[in-house]
Amino acid sequence: MSESSHQTTWEPPTSPPHGKLTDKERDQLPASAFAFPKERKEPLTDASHVKDALARFDQVEGVDPQQRDLAWRNILKAARHYGIHVEETNWHELGKRPHTSNPAH
């Protein structure tokens, strides 16, 4: 794997909005706050949004495998930052088993 395959673009927002983002808040986020920065899809502003990005990863349309690779690395970086454990080792495993532990089981 090349060094660039490990790079991410995600950085925690300096003043992240909490809860559901308004359109205005979303528009004001830097591209680095998104899993898919070029497309500005799947904001990673808190733990809840990271979990949502994992759950909807395969629903994002109009992206190529390289963009998915970058988004995956961004999600993993955000997950570590927010203390979320991700079971999968790559995005191809999403949907095959739970990505977070379920305390109900």
ChimeraX attribute file (.defattr): number of C-alpha atoms within 10 A of each C-alpha:
attribute: neighborCount
match mode: 1-to-1
recipient: residues
	/A:1	5
	/A:2	6
	/A:3	6
	/A:4	8
	/A:5	11
	/A:6	11
	/A:7	11
	/A:8	18
	/A:9	16
	/A:10	25
	/A:11	18
	/A:12	17
	/A:13	17
	/A:14	10
	/A:15	8
	/A:16	14
	/A:17	14
	/A:18	11
	/A:19	11
	/A:20	10
	/A:21	14
	/A:22	10
	/A:23	8
	/A:24	8
	/A:25	12
	/A:26	18
	/A:27	11
	/A:28	9
	/A:29	18
	/A:30	16
	/A:31	20
	/A:32	19
	/A:33	24
	/A:34	29
	/A:35	33
	/A:36	27
	/A:37	19
	/A:38	11
	/A:39	14
	/A:40	16
	/A:41	18
	/A:42	21
	/A:43	24
	/A:44	28
	/A:45	25
	/A:46	18
	/A:47	17
	/A:48	15
	/A:49	21
	/A:50	24
	/A:51	18
	/A:52	13
	/A:53	23
	/A:54	22
	/A:55	14
	/A:56	13
	/A:57	21
	/A:58	13
	/A:59	9
	/A:60	13
	/A:61	9
	/A:62	7
	/A:63	12
	/A:64	8
	/A:65	8
	/A:66	10
	/A:67	16
	/A:68	18
	/A:69	19
	/A:70	21
	/A:71	25
	/A:72	22
	/A:73	21
	/A:74	25
	/A:75	28
	/A:76	23
	/A:77	21
	/A:78	24
	/A:79	21
	/A:80	12
	/A:81	13
	/A:82	16
	/A:83	10
	/A:84	18
	/A:85	12
	/A:86	17
	/A:87	13
	/A:88	16
	/A:89	11
	/A:90	12
	/A:91	16
	/A:92	12
	/A:93	12
	/A:94	17
	/A:95	14
	/A:96	8
	/A:97	9
	/A:98	13
	/A:99	18
	/A:100	13
	/A:101	11
	/A:102	7
	/A:103	5
	/A:104	4
	/A:105	4
